[in-house]
Amino acid sequence: MQNTPVSSLVGEEYEVEVGPVAHGGHCIARTEAGRVLFVRHALPGERVVARVTEGEETSRFLRADAVTILDPSKDRVEAPCPFAGPGKCGGCDWQHAKPGAQRRLKGEVVAEQLLRLAGLTPEEAGWDGTVMPAEGDKLPQGEVPQWRTRVQYAIDADGNAGLRKHRSHDVEVIDHCMIAAPGVSELGIEKQDWPNMASVEAIAASGSHDRQVILTPKPGGRLPLVELDKPVSVLRVDEKDGGVHRVHGRAFVRERADDRTYRVGNGGFWQVHPKAAQTLMLAVMQGLTPRKGETALDLYCGVGLFAGAIADRVGDQGAVLGIESGKRAVEDARHNLAGFPRVRVEQGKVEAVLPRTGITEVDLIVLDPPRAGAGKQTVHHLAGLGARRIAYVACDPAALARDLAYFAERGYKVRTLRAFDLFPMTHHVECVAILEPVKKDA
């Protein structure tokens, strides 16, 4: 018996009315037959011609690009970047929307995820529904915030630098990224040839003049001689173990937050927007209100940003434990926090290390998990430690909402929530939720 071949719908076009925004940088529309489309490059309320980019007759939904705008939204603008648009660079999602509209769309996504996954209205989450721009990001129309202090360039078969197309390994060759920070742009990565390279990551620290490139060779590829427009350290990714090794210059960059310098080595994690670390640190400290002598956990602590801020505020009688899985990040965190004798940093996955610590109670918790969230097991463990306040820093509203529901199961409610537009032109949004125990009736 032969299987009936499935018919691809890629390239099919539908004239549709665009519905609400959805999580992921697209809007929802339906064909006349009722088939669901996830449409990029569109805005709610528009009438567009949508061309299918992914999907078959049997697919639950189709992905599509708006290729003709029949009835534009008042929030639509001409995309300032020549590499943005259907079939082009996938780095930005909302170049075609006014900055205020981008923040409204992100707010709608956060609200929808909170309601659907955590059963919370904005009022119940202590949130006014706004997504705040970072300091300095309100610019005249047509100007774009140059915020991206880290850019990973993909290299095509001819050695040209570019960025990946949406949901594709194909490379859109570019001569300039509009959202790249000046310190990245001035390196001139796009002007160079990169033979035998798979990718080149450029890092421009916002807390110093440190510049770094991290080269990932193709299998068997030899490193090129790196001659860029500004002094720069060079690292390479080992094809055997995936480790990052210094070629020349410093193996780390220096960043600043809370009047403290942080060392970040081997391309380790630091917030990409130059204002993000300070913005999030202040939001967390304002929410937690640390007191002298308190104990705290900093989970997924990276190089110690929140641990350092808490340690500074709880003083010599307080104590902070950080947990981080990355070996180099732990080394950096221990270096960065060496001035605080009552701070300890353990290496390993939170779900494995936390139970081994023997900690049964703590005053404060901050967690900044990866995009997938902390998960039910970890959340339930944390809820059992009796913290008076918990700060949850989230880069994904769906993961945040799921974990808030798990916290609610164990007696924690959201006191306040704040949302920040730290990734302009993209669909990403950063949130800080402050939780506290539900008061028991007397």
C-alpha positions as a Markdown table, in Angstrom:
| # | Residue | x | y | z |
|---|---|---|---|---|
| 1 | Met | 0.0 | 0.0 | 0.0 |
| 2 | Gln | 1.5 | 3.3 | -1.0 |
| 3 | Asn | 1.5 | 6.4 | 1.1 |
| 4 | Thr | -0.3 | 9.3 | -0.5 |
| 5 | Pro | 2.2 | 12.2 | -1.0 |
| 6 | Val | 1.6 | 15.2 | 1.1 |
| 7 | Ser | 1.1 | 18.4 | -0.9 |
| 8 | Ser | 3.3 | 21.3 | 0.1 |
| 9 | Leu | 1.6 | 24.7 | 0.2 |
| 10 | Val | 4.8 | 26.8 | 0.1 |
| 11 | Gly | 4.4 | 29.6 | -2.3 |
| 12 | Glu | 0.6 | 29.6 | -2.1 |
| 13 | Glu | -0.9 | 33.1 | -1.6 |
| 14 | Tyr | -4.0 | 34.1 | 0.4 |
| 15 | Glu | -5.7 | 37.5 | 0.9 |
| 16 | Val | -6.4 | 37.7 | 4.6 |
| 17 | Glu | -7.5 | 40.1 | 7.4 |
| 18 | Val | -4.7 | 40.1 | 10.0 |
| 19 | Gly | -5.8 | 39.3 | 13.5 |
| 20 | Pro | -4.0 | 39.7 | 16.9 |
| 21 | Val | -0.3 | 39.5 | 17.5 |
| 22 | Ala | 1.1 | 36.1 | 18.7 |
| 23 | His | 4.2 | 35.1 | 20.7 |
| 24 | Gly | 7.1 | 34.8 | 18.2 |
| 25 | Gly | 7.1 | 37.9 | 16.1 |
| 26 | His | 4.0 | 37.2 | 13.9 |
| 27 | Cys | 0.3 | 37.8 | 13.8 |
| 28 | Ile | -2.6 | 35.3 | 13.4 |
| 29 | Ala | -4.8 | 35.3 | 10.3 |
| 30 | Arg | -7.3 | 32.8 | 8.8 |
| 31 | Thr | -8.0 | 31.9 | 5.2 |
| 32 | Glu | -11.5 | 31.9 | 4.0 |
| 33 | Ala | -11.4 | 28.1 | 4.5 |
| 34 | Gly | -10.5 | 28.6 | 8.2 |
| 35 | Arg | -6.9 | 27.6 | 7.9 |
| 36 | Val | -4.6 | 29.3 | 10.5 |
| 37 | Leu | -1.7 | 31.4 | 9.2 |
| 38 | Phe | 1.2 | 32.8 | 11.3 |
| 39 | Val | 2.0 | 35.9 | 9.3 |
| 40 | Arg | 5.3 | 37.8 | 9.6 |
| 41 | His | 5.8 | 41.4 | 8.4 |
| 42 | Ala | 2.1 | 42.2 | 9.1 |
| 43 | Leu | 0.3 | 44.2 | 11.8 |
| 44 | Pro | -3.0 | 43.6 | 13.5 |
| 45 | Gly | -6.0 | 45.0 | 11.5 |
| 46 | Glu | -4.2 | 45.0 | 8.1 |
| 47 | Arg | -5.5 | 43.4 | 4.9 |
| 48 | Val | -2.5 | 41.7 | 3.2 |
| 49 | Val | -1.6 | 39.1 | 0.7 |
| 50 | Ala | 0.2 | 36.4 | 2.6 |
| 51 | Arg | 2.6 | 33.9 | 0.9 |
| 52 | Val | 3.1 | 30.6 | 2.6 |
| 53 | Thr | 6.8 | 29.9 | 3.6 |
| 54 | Glu | 6.2 | 26.6 | 5.6 |
| 55 | Gly | 3.4 | 24.1 | 5.7 |
| 56 | Glu | 1.5 | 21.3 | 3.9 |
| 57 | Glu | -2.1 | 20.3 | 3.4 |
| 58 | Thr | -2.0 | 18.3 | 6.6 |
| 59 | Ser | -0.3 | 21.0 | 8.8 |
| 60 | Arg | -2.2 | 22.4 | 11.8 |
| 61 | Phe | -1.1 | 25.9 | 10.8 |
| 62 | Leu | 0.9 | 27.5 | 8.0 |
| 63 | Arg | 3.7 | 30.1 | 8.3 |
| 64 | Ala | 3.6 | 33.0 | 5.9 |
| 65 | Asp | 5.0 | 36.4 | 5.0 |
| 66 | Ala | 2.9 | 39.4 | 4.2 |
| 67 | Val | 4.2 | 40.2 | 0.6 |
| 68 | Thr | 1.6 | 42.9 | -0.4 |
| 69 | Ile | 0.0 | 45.3 | 2.1 |
| 70 | Leu | -3.5 | 46.1 | 0.8 |
| 71 | Asp | -4.8 | 48.1 | 3.7 |
| 72 | Pro | -1.9 | 49.3 | 6.0 |
| 73 | Ser | -2.1 | 49.9 | 9.7 |
| 74 | Lys | -1.5 | 53.5 | 11.0 |
| 75 | Asp | 1.3 | 51.9 | 13.0 |
| 76 | Arg | 3.1 | 50.8 | 9.9 |
| 77 | Val | 6.4 | 52.5 | 8.8 |
| 78 | Glu | 8.8 | 51.8 | 6.0 |
| 79 | Ala | 11.4 | 49.4 | 7.4 |
| 80 | Pro | 14.6 | 51.5 | 7.9 |
| 81 | Cys | 16.8 | 48.5 | 7.3 |
| 82 | Pro | 17.3 | 47.4 | 3.6 |
| 83 | Phe | 17.9 | 43.8 | 4.8 |
| 84 | Ala | 14.5 | 43.5 | 6.6 |
| 85 | Gly | 11.5 | 42.1 | 4.9 |
| 86 | Pro | 10.0 | 38.8 | 3.5 |
| 87 | Gly | 12.7 | 36.3 | 2.7 |
| 88 | Lys | 15.5 | 38.5 | 4.0 |
| 89 | Cys | 17.4 | 38.7 | 7.4 |
| 90 | Gly | 15.6 | 37.0 | 10.3 |
| 91 | Gly | 17.2 | 39.1 | 13.0 |
| 92 | Cys | 14.4 | 41.7 | 13.4 |
| 93 | Asp | 10.7 | 41.1 | 13.6 |
| 94 | Trp | 9.1 | 44.5 | 13.9 |
| 95 | Gln | 11.1 | 46.9 | 11.6 |
| 96 | His | 7.9 | 47.8 | 9.9 |
| 97 | Ala | 6.2 | 49.0 | 13.1 |
| 98 | Lys | 6.5 | 52.3 | 14.9 |
| 99 | Pro | 8.6 | 52.0 | 18.2 |
| 100 | Gly | 5.5 | 52.7 | 20.4 |
| 101 | Ala | 3.5 | 50.1 | 18.5 |
| 102 | Gln | 6.3 | 47.5 | 18.9 |
| 103 | Arg | 6.1 | 48.0 | 22.7 |
| 104 | Arg | 2.3 | 47.7 | 22.6 |
| 105 | Leu | 2.5 | 44.5 | 20.7 |
| 106 | Lys | 5.0 | 43.1 | 23.2 |
| 107 | Gly | 2.7 | 44.1 | 26.0 |
| 108 | Glu | -0.2 | 42.3 | 24.3 |
| 109 | Val | 1.9 | 39.1 | 24.0 |
| 110 | Val | 2.9 | 39.3 | 27.7 |
| 111 | Ala | -0.7 | 39.8 | 28.8 |
| 112 | Glu | -2.0 | 37.0 | 26.6 |
| 113 | Gln | 0.6 | 34.5 | 27.9 |
| 114 | Leu | 0.0 | 35.5 | 31.5 |
| 115 | Leu | -3.8 | 35.0 | 31.1 |
| 116 | Arg | -3.6 | 31.8 | 29.1 |
| 117 | Leu | -0.8 | 30.0 | 31.1 |
| 118 | Ala | -1.0 | 31.5 | 34.6 |
| 119 | Gly | -4.7 | 32.7 | 34.7 |
| 120 | Leu | -3.5 | 36.2 | 35.6 |
| 121 | Thr | -4.8 | 39.5 | 34.4 |
| 122 | Pro | -2.4 | 42.5 | 34.3 |
| 123 | Glu | -4.1 | 43.8 | 37.5 |
| 124 | Glu | -3.7 | 40.5 | 39.3 |
| 125 | Ala | 0.0 | 40.5 | 38.3 |
| 126 | Gly | 0.5 | 44.1 | 39.6 |
| 127 | Trp | 1.4 | 45.3 | 36.1 |
| 128 | Asp | 0.2 | 48.4 | 34.4 |
| 129 | Gly | 0.4 | 46.7 | 31.0 |
| 130 | Thr | 3.2 | 48.9 | 29.6 |
| 131 | Val | 6.5 | 47.8 | 28.2 |
| 132 | Met | 9.2 | 50.4 | 29.1 |
| 133 | Pro | 11.8 | 51.4 | 26.6 |
| 134 | Ala | 15.4 | 51.4 | 27.8 |
| 135 | Glu | 17.0 | 54.8 | 28.7 |
| 136 | Gly | 18.0 | 56.5 | 25.5 |
| 137 | Asp | 16.0 | 54.3 | 23.1 |
| 138 | Lys | 13.3 | 56.9 | 22.4 |
| 139 | Leu | 14.6 | 58.3 | 19.1 |
| 140 | Pro | 13.1 | 60.4 | 16.2 |
| 141 | Gln | 11.2 | 58.4 | 13.6 |
| 142 | Gly | 13.5 | 56.6 | 11.1 |
| 143 | Glu | 16.3 | 56.3 | 13.7 |
| 144 | Val | 17.0 | 52.9 | 15.2 |
| 145 | Pro | 18.5 | 52.1 | 18.6 |
| 146 | Gln | 22.0 | 50.8 | 18.1 |
| 147 | Trp | 21.8 | 48.4 | 21.1 |
| 148 | Arg | 23.2 | 45.0 | 20.0 |
| 149 | Thr | 26.6 | 44.7 | 21.8 |
| 150 | Arg | 26.9 | 41.1 | 20.6 |
| 151 | Val | 26.3 | 40.1 | 17.0 |
| 152 | Gln | 26.9 | 36.6 | 15.7 |
| 153 | Tyr | 27.6 | 36.8 | 12.0 |
| 154 | Ala | 27.0 | 33.7 | 9.9 |
| 155 | Ile | 29.5 | 33.1 | 7.0 |
| 156 | Asp | 28.3 | 32.0 | 3.6 |
| 157 | Ala | 30.1 | 29.6 | 1.3 |
| 158 | Asp | 32.1 | 32.4 | -0.3 |
| 159 | Gly | 33.4 | 33.7 | 3.1 |
| 160 | Asn | 31.0 | 36.7 | 3.3 |
| 161 | Ala | 29.5 | 37.8 | 6.6 |
| 162 | Gly | 25.8 | 38.1 | 7.1 |
| 163 | Leu | 22.9 | 37.1 | 9.2 |
| 164 | Arg | 20.6 | 34.0 | 9.0 |
| 165 | Lys | 17.2 | 34.3 | 7.3 |
| 166 | His | 14.2 | 33.5 | 9.4 |
| 167 | Arg | 13.9 | 29.8 | 10.4 |
| 168 | Ser | 16.7 | 29.0 | 7.9 |
| 169 | His | 20.4 | 28.2 | 7.6 |
| 170 | Asp | 20.6 | 30.5 | 4.5 |
| 171 | Val | 22.7 | 33.6 | 5.0 |
| 172 | Glu | 21.6 | 37.1 | 4.1 |
| 173 | Val | 24.9 | 38.9 | 3.3 |
| 174 | Ile | 24.9 | 42.4 | 4.8 |
| 175 | Asp | 27.1 | 45.4 | 4.7 |
| 176 | His | 25.8 | 46.8 | 8.0 |
| 177 | Cys | 23.5 | 45.8 | 10.9 |
| 178 | Met | 21.4 | 48.8 | 11.9 |
| 179 | Ile | 20.8 | 47.6 | 15.5 |
| 180 | Ala | 24.5 | 46.7 | 16.1 |
| 181 | Ala | 26.1 | 48.9 | 18.8 |
| 182 | Pro | 28.7 | 51.3 | 17.4 |
| 183 | Gly | 31.5 | 49.3 | 19.0 |
| 184 | Val | 30.5 | 46.3 | 16.9 |
| 185 | Ser | 30.0 | 48.2 | 13.7 |
| 186 | Glu | 33.4 | 49.9 | 14.0 |
| 187 | Leu | 35.1 | 46.5 | 13.8 |
| 188 | Gly | 34.2 | 46.2 | 10.1 |
| 189 | Ile | 33.3 | 42.5 | 10.2 |
| 190 | Glu | 31.2 | 42.8 | 7.1 |
| 191 | Lys | 34.0 | 44.2 | 5.0 |
| 192 | Gln | 36.3 | 41.3 | 5.6 |
| 193 | Asp | 36.5 | 37.9 | 3.9 |
| 194 | Trp | 36.2 | 34.9 | 6.3 |
| 195 | Pro | 37.4 | 31.8 | 4.4 |
| 196 | Asn | 36.8 | 28.5 | 6.2 |
| 197 | Met | 34.7 | 30.1 | 9.0 |
| 198 | Ala | 31.2 | 29.0 | 10.0 |
| 199 | Ser | 30.5 | 32.1 | 12.2 |
| 200 | Val | 32.2 | 35.2 | 13.6 |
| 201 | Glu | 30.8 | 36.6 | 16.8 |
| 202 | Ala | 31.6 | 40.2 | 17.6 |
| 203 | Ile | 31.4 | 41.6 | 21.2 |
| 204 | Ala | 31.7 | 45.2 | 22.2 |
| 205 | Ala | 31.6 | 45.6 | 25.9 |
| 206 | Ser | 29.5 | 48.6 | 27.1 |
| 207 | Gly | 31.4 | 48.9 | 30.4 |
| 208 | Ser | 34.8 | 49.3 | 28.8 |
| 209 | His | 36.5 | 49.7 | 25.4 |
| 210 | Asp | 37.1 | 45.9 | 25.3 |
| 211 | Arg | 36.4 | 44.4 | 21.9 |
| 212 | Gln | 36.4 | 40.7 | 21.1 |
| 213 | Val | 35.7 | 38.3 | 18.1 |
| 214 | Ile | 35.0 | 34.6 | 18.5 |
| 215 | Leu | 35.8 | 32.5 | 15.4 |
| 216 | Thr | 34.0 | 29.2 | 14.8 |
| 217 | Pro | 35.9 | 27.4 | 11.9 |
| 218 | Lys | 34.3 | 25.0 | 9.6 |
| 219 | Pro | 35.5 | 21.4 | 10.2 |
| 220 | Gly | 39.2 | 21.4 | 9.4 |
| 221 | Gly | 39.2 | 25.1 | 8.6 |
| 222 | Arg | 42.3 | 27.1 | 9.5 |
| 223 | Leu | 42.0 | 30.5 | 11.2 |
| 224 | Pro | 42.4 | 33.5 | 9.0 |
| 225 | Leu | 44.7 | 36.4 | 9.9 |
| 226 | Val | 42.4 | 38.8 | 11.7 |
| 227 | Glu | 43.0 | 42.4 | 10.8 |
| 228 | Leu | 40.0 | 44.6 | 11.8 |
| 229 | Asp | 39.5 | 48.3 | 12.0 |
| 230 | Lys | 39.9 | 48.5 | 15.8 |
| 231 | Pro | 42.1 | 46.6 | 18.4 |
| 232 | Val | 40.4 | 43.4 | 19.3 |
| 233 | Ser | 41.0 | 40.2 | 21.2 |
| 234 | Val | 40.5 | 36.9 | 19.2 |
| 235 | Leu | 39.2 | 33.6 | 20.5 |
| 236 | Arg | 38.3 | 30.4 | 18.7 |
| 237 | Val | 35.8 | 27.7 | 19.2 |
| 238 | Asp | 37.4 | 24.2 | 19.3 |
| 239 | Glu | 35.6 | 21.9 | 16.8 |
| 240 | Lys | 36.3 | 18.8 | 19.0 |
| 241 | Asp | 35.0 | 19.9 | 22.5 |
| 242 | Gly | 33.2 | 23.1 | 21.7 |
| 243 | Gly | 35.4 | 25.0 | 24.2 |
| 244 | Val | 36.4 | 28.6 | 23.6 |
| 245 | His | 40.2 | 29.2 | 23.5 |
| 246 | Arg | 42.2 | 32.4 | 23.4 |
| 247 | Val | 44.2 | 33.1 | 20.3 |
| 248 | His | 45.5 | 36.5 | 21.3 |
| 249 | Gly | 44.5 | 39.4 | 23.6 |
| 250 | Arg | 42.3 | 39.1 | 26.7 |
| 251 | Ala | 40.1 | 36.1 | 27.1 |
| 252 | Phe | 37.5 | 38.3 | 28.7 |
| 253 | Val | 35.7 | 41.6 | 28.4 |
| 254 | Arg | 34.9 | 44.0 | 31.3 |
| 255 | Glu | 31.4 | 45.2 | 31.9 |
| 256 | Arg | 29.9 | 47.6 | 34.4 |
| 257 | Ala | 26.8 | 47.5 | 36.6 |
| 258 | Asp | 25.9 | 48.8 | 40.1 |
| 259 | Asp | 29.2 | 50.7 | 40.2 |
| 260 | Arg | 31.1 | 47.5 | 39.9 |
| 261 | Thr | 33.2 | 45.9 | 37.2 |
| 262 | Tyr | 32.4 | 42.4 | 36.0 |
| 263 | Arg | 34.7 | 40.1 | 34.1 |
| 264 | Val | 32.9 | 38.1 | 31.4 |
| 265 | Gly | 35.2 | 35.5 | 29.8 |
| 266 | Asn | 35.1 | 33.4 | 26.6 |
| 267 | Gly | 32.0 | 35.0 | 25.2 |
| 268 | Gly | 30.0 | 34.2 | 28.4 |
| 269 | Phe | 26.5 | 35.6 | 29.1 |
| 270 | Trp | 26.0 | 39.2 | 29.7 |
| 271 | Gln | 22.9 | 41.2 | 28.8 |
| 272 | Val | 23.1 | 42.4 | 25.2 |
| 273 | His | 21.5 | 45.8 | 25.5 |
| 274 | Pro | 24.0 | 48.3 | 27.0 |
| 275 | Lys | 21.4 | 49.5 | 29.6 |
| 276 | Ala | 20.0 | 46.1 | 30.3 |
| 277 | Ala | 22.2 | 44.9 | 33.2 |
| 278 | Gln | 21.7 | 48.1 | 35.2 |
| 279 | Thr | 18.0 | 48.3 | 34.4 |
| 280 | Leu | 17.3 | 44.7 | 35.5 |
| 281 | Met | 19.6 | 44.9 | 38.5 |
| 282 | Leu | 17.7 | 48.0 | 39.8 |
| 283 | Ala | 14.3 | 46.4 | 39.1 |
| 284 | Val | 15.3 | 43.3 | 41.1 |
| 285 | Met | 16.8 | 45.3 | 44.0 |
| 286 | Gln | 13.7 | 47.6 | 44.1 |
| 287 | Gly | 11.5 | 44.5 | 44.2 |
| 288 | Leu | 13.4 | 42.5 | 46.7 |
| 289 | Thr | 14.4 | 45.4 | 49.1 |
| 290 | Pro | 17.3 | 43.4 | 50.6 |
| 291 | Arg | 17.9 | 44.1 | 54.3 |
| 292 | Lys | 21.1 | 43.9 | 56.3 |
| 293 | Gly | 21.9 | 40.3 | 57.5 |
| 294 | Glu | 19.5 | 38.5 | 55.1 |
| 295 | Thr | 20.4 | 35.3 | 53.2 |
| 296 | Ala | 19.8 | 35.0 | 49.5 |
| 297 | Leu | 20.0 | 32.6 | 46.5 |
| 298 | Asp | 21.1 | 33.8 | 43.0 |
| 299 | Leu | 20.1 | 31.0 | 40.6 |
| 300 | Tyr | 21.4 | 30.7 | 37.0 |
| 301 | Cys | 23.7 | 33.4 | 38.3 |
| 302 | Gly | 26.1 | 33.8 | 35.3 |
| 303 | Val | 29.1 | 36.0 | 36.3 |
| 304 | Gly | 27.4 | 37.2 | 39.4 |
| 305 | Leu | 25.4 | 40.4 | 38.5 |
| 306 | Phe | 22.6 | 39.9 | 41.0 |
| 307 | Ala | 24.7 | 38.1 | 43.6 |
| 308 | Gly | 27.0 | 41.1 | 43.8 |
| 309 | Ala | 24.1 | 43.6 | 44.1 |
| 310 | Ile | 22.4 | 41.6 | 46.8 |
| 311 | Ala | 25.7 | 41.0 | 48.7 |
| 312 | Asp | 26.4 | 44.7 | 48.7 |
| 313 | Arg | 23.0 | 45.4 | 50.3 |
| 314 | Val | 22.8 | 42.5 | 52.9 |
| 315 | Gly | 26.2 | 43.4 | 54.2 |
| 316 | Asp | 28.8 | 41.4 | 56.1 |
| 317 | Gln | 26.2 | 39.6 | 58.3 |
| 318 | Gly | 24.3 | 38.5 | 55.2 |
| 319 | Ala | 25.1 | 35.6 | 52.9 |
| 320 | Val | 24.5 | 34.8 | 49.2 |
| 321 | Leu | 24.8 | 31.5 | 47.4 |
| 322 | Gly | 25.0 | 31.6 | 43.6 |
| 323 | Ile | 24.5 | 28.5 | 41.4 |
| 324 | Glu | 25.6 | 28.4 | 37.7 |
| 325 | Ser | 26.2 | 25.6 | 35.3 |
| 326 | Gly | 28.9 | 27.1 | 33.1 |
| 327 | Lys | 32.4 | 26.4 | 34.3 |
| 328 | Arg | 34.0 | 29.6 | 32.9 |
| 329 | Ala | 31.1 | 31.7 | 34.2 |
| 330 | Val | 31.6 | 30.3 | 37.7 |
| 331 | Glu | 35.3 | 31.2 | 37.5 |
| 332 | Asp | 34.4 | 34.7 | 36.5 |
| 333 | Ala | 31.7 | 35.0 | 39.2 |
| 334 | Arg | 34.1 | 33.9 | 41.9 |
| 335 | His | 36.6 | 36.5 | 40.6 |
| 336 | Asn | 34.0 | 39.2 | 40.4 |
| 337 | Leu | 32.6 | 38.5 | 43.9 |
| 338 | Ala | 36.0 | 37.9 | 45.6 |
| 339 | Gly | 35.5 | 41.0 | 47.7 |
| 340 | Phe | 32.4 | 39.5 | 49.5 |
| 341 | Pro | 33.6 | 36.8 | 52.0 |
| 342 | Arg | 30.0 | 35.7 | 52.6 |
| 343 | Val | 29.3 | 34.9 | 48.9 |
| 344 | Arg | 29.7 | 31.4 | 47.6 |
| 345 | Val | 29.3 | 30.2 | 44.0 |
| 346 | Glu | 28.6 | 26.5 | 43.1 |
| 347 | Gln | 28.9 | 25.0 | 39.7 |
| 348 | Gly | 26.2 | 22.7 | 38.3 |
| 349 | Lys | 22.6 | 22.6 | 37.2 |
| 350 | Val | 20.3 | 24.3 | 39.6 |
| 351 | Glu | 18.0 | 21.3 | 39.9 |
| 352 | Ala | 21.0 | 19.1 | 40.9 |
| 353 | Val | 23.0 | 21.4 | 43.1 |
| 354 | Leu | 20.2 | 23.1 | 45.1 |
| 355 | Pro | 19.0 | 19.9 | 46.9 |
| 356 | Arg | 22.6 | 19.0 | 47.7 |
| 357 | Thr | 23.2 | 22.3 | 49.5 |
| 358 | Gly | 21.0 | 21.3 | 52.4 |
| 359 | Ile | 19.5 | 24.8 | 52.5 |
| 360 | Thr | 16.0 | 24.6 | 54.1 |
| 361 | Glu | 15.2 | 28.3 | 54.4 |
| 362 | Val | 16.3 | 31.6 | 52.8 |
| 363 | Asp | 15.1 | 35.2 | 52.9 |
| 364 | Leu | 15.4 | 36.2 | 49.2 |
| 365 | Ile | 15.7 | 34.4 | 45.9 |
| 366 | Val | 16.5 | 35.7 | 42.4 |
| 367 | Leu | 16.4 | 33.5 | 39.4 |
| 368 | Asp | 17.2 | 34.3 | 35.8 |
| 369 | Pro | 16.6 | 31.0 | 34.0 |
| 370 | Pro | 17.3 | 30.2 | 30.4 |
| 371 | Arg | 14.5 | 30.6 | 27.8 |
| 372 | Ala | 12.8 | 27.3 | 28.8 |
| 373 | Gly | 12.2 | 28.6 | 32.3 |
| 374 | Ala | 13.0 | 26.9 | 35.7 |
| 375 | Gly | 10.3 | 24.2 | 35.5 |
| 376 | Lys | 7.9 | 22.7 | 38.0 |
| 377 | Gln | 10.4 | 20.7 | 40.1 |
| 378 | Thr | 12.7 | 23.6 | 40.7 |
| 379 | Val | 9.9 | 26.1 | 41.3 |
| 380 | His | 8.3 | 23.8 | 43.9 |
| 381 | His | 11.6 | 23.3 | 45.7 |
| 382 | Leu | 12.1 | 27.1 | 45.8 |
| 383 | Ala | 8.6 | 27.7 | 47.1 |
| 384 | Gly | 9.4 | 25.4 | 50.0 |
| 385 | Leu | 12.3 | 27.6 | 51.2 |
| 386 | Gly | 10.0 | 30.3 | 52.7 |
| 387 | Ala | 11.6 | 33.3 | 51.0 |
| 388 | Arg | 9.8 | 36.6 | 51.8 |
| 389 | Arg | 10.4 | 37.8 | 48.3 |
| 390 | Ile | 11.4 | 36.1 | 45.0 |
| 391 | Ala | 12.5 | 38.0 | 41.9 |
| 392 | Tyr | 12.0 | 36.1 | 38.6 |
| 393 | Val | 13.9 | 37.6 | 35.6 |
| 394 | Ala | 12.5 | 36.2 | 32.3 |
| 395 | Cys | 13.4 | 36.6 | 28.7 |
| 396 | Asp | 10.4 | 34.5 | 27.6 |
| 397 | Pro | 6.9 | 35.4 | 28.7 |
| 398 | Ala | 5.5 | 31.9 | 28.1 |
| 399 | Ala | 8.1 | 30.3 | 30.3 |
| 400 | Leu | 7.5 | 33.0 | 32.9 |
| 401 | Ala | 3.8 | 32.4 | 32.9 |
| 402 | Arg | 4.1 | 28.6 | 33.2 |
| 403 | Asp | 6.5 | 29.0 | 36.2 |
| 404 | Leu | 4.2 | 31.6 | 37.9 |
| 405 | Ala | 1.4 | 29.1 | 37.7 |
| 406 | Tyr | 3.7 | 26.5 | 39.5 |
| 407 | Phe | 4.6 | 29.1 | 42.1 |
| 408 | Ala | 0.9 | 29.8 | 42.7 |
| 409 | Glu | 0.3 | 26.0 | 43.3 |
| 410 | Arg | 2.8 | 26.4 | 46.2 |
| 411 | Gly | 1.4 | 29.5 | 47.8 |
| 412 | Tyr | 3.3 | 32.4 | 46.0 |
| 413 | Lys | 1.5 | 35.2 | 44.3 |
| 414 | Val | 2.9 | 37.9 | 42.0 |
| 415 | Arg | 3.3 | 41.2 | 43.8 |
| 416 | Thr | 4.5 | 43.3 | 40.9 |
| 417 | Leu | 5.5 | 42.7 | 37.3 |
| 418 | Arg | 7.5 | 45.0 | 35.0 |
| 419 | Ala | 8.3 | 44.6 | 31.3 |
| 420 | Phe | 11.2 | 46.2 | 29.5 |
| 421 | Asp | 11.9 | 46.6 | 25.7 |
| 422 | Leu | 15.6 | 45.6 | 25.8 |
| 423 | Phe | 15.5 | 44.1 | 22.3 |
| 424 | Pro | 14.1 | 46.8 | 20.0 |
| 425 | Met | 12.9 | 45.7 | 16.6 |
| 426 | Thr | 12.7 | 42.1 | 17.7 |
| 427 | His | 9.8 | 40.2 | 19.3 |
| 428 | His | 11.8 | 39.6 | 22.5 |
| 429 | Val | 10.8 | 41.3 | 25.8 |
| 430 | Glu | 12.3 | 41.1 | 29.3 |
| 431 | Cys | 10.2 | 40.8 | 32.4 |
| 432 | Val | 10.9 | 41.1 | 36.1 |
| 433 | Ala | 8.2 | 39.5 | 38.4 |
| 434 | Ile | 8.4 | 39.9 | 42.2 |
| 435 | Leu | 6.6 | 37.2 | 44.2 |
| 436 | Glu | 5.7 | 36.9 | 47.8 |
| 437 | Pro | 3.9 | 34.3 | 49.9 |
| 438 | Val | 0.1 | 34.5 | 50.1 |
| 439 | Lys | -0.8 | 35.6 | 53.5 |
| 440 | Lys | -2.5 | 32.9 | 55.5 |
| 441 | Asp | -5.8 | 33.7 | 57.2 |
| 442 | Ala | -5.5 | 34.0 | 60.9 |
